Amino acid sequence: MTNQQGSNAAVLPVNSYRYYRTIHGEIKRIYFKACLSTFGITKSRLERIQKNLTPTGMASQDRGGKHQNRPKAFECH
């Protein structure tokens, strides 16, 4: 008899997140949609933030404007 644990095992998320907010000086756990509403962001934006936090636990550097697709563009100083 072979062990098929790998194929039958449930797929669990690698990371899970809980969302908290300070309300009247008390830290309370809030729902996912309340977190989105509080910060005024979309689900995809929050997922990108979580993806960037996942490997190291710290936010990655801002890479805005770092395109290398215009090799003949001049530099302004």
C-alpha positions in Angstrom: 0.0 0.0 0.0 1.4 3.4 -1.0 1.2 6.6 1.0 -0.7 9.3 -0.9 -0.6 11.9 1.8 0.8 14.5 -0.6 -2.1 14.2 -3.1 -4.8 14.1 -0.4 -3.5 16.7 1.9 -5.4 20.0 2.1 -3.7 23.0 0.6 -3.1 25.5 3.4 -2.1 29.1 2.8 1.6 29.8 3.4 0.8 32.9 5.4 -2.3 34.1 7.1 -3.0 37.6 8.3 -5.0 39.1 11.1 -6.1 42.8 11.0 -6.2 45.0 14.1 -7.2 48.6 14.8 -7.0 50.8 17.8 -10.5 51.9 18.8 -10.9 54.2 21.8 -7.4 53.2 23.0 -8.2 49.5 22.8 -6.7 47.2 20.2 -9.5 45.3 18.4 -9.4 42.7 15.7 -11.3 43.7 12.6 -12.5 42.0 9.5 -10.7 41.9 6.2 -13.2 44.2 4.5 -13.1 46.7 7.4 -9.3 46.8 6.9 -9.7 47.6 3.2 -12.3 50.3 4.0 -10.2 51.8 6.8 -7.2 52.3 4.5 -9.2 53.0 1.4 -7.4 50.4 -0.7 -8.4 47.5 -2.9 -8.0 43.8 -2.3 -5.3 43.5 -5.0 -3.3 46.4 -3.4 -3.4 44.7 0.0 -2.3 41.4 -1.6 0.7 43.1 -3.2 1.7 44.6 0.1 1.4 41.2 1.8 3.4 39.5 -1.0 6.2 42.1 -0.5 6.2 41.5 3.2 6.2 37.7 3.0 9.9 36.8 2.3 11.6 39.1 4.9 8.8 40.5 7.1 9.9 44.0 6.0 8.7 46.1 3.2 10.8 46.1 0.0 12.3 49.3 -1.5 10.2 51.5 -3.7 11.2 50.6 -7.3 9.0 53.3 -8.9 10.7 54.9 -12.0 13.4 52.3 -12.3 12.6 51.3 -15.8 15.5 50.1 -18.0 13.4 50.0 -21.2 14.7 53.3 -22.7 18.5 52.8 -23.2 18.9 56.0 -25.2 17.0 58.3 -22.9 19.1 61.2 -21.5 19.6 62.0 -17.9 18.5 65.2 -16.3 20.7 66.6 -13.5 
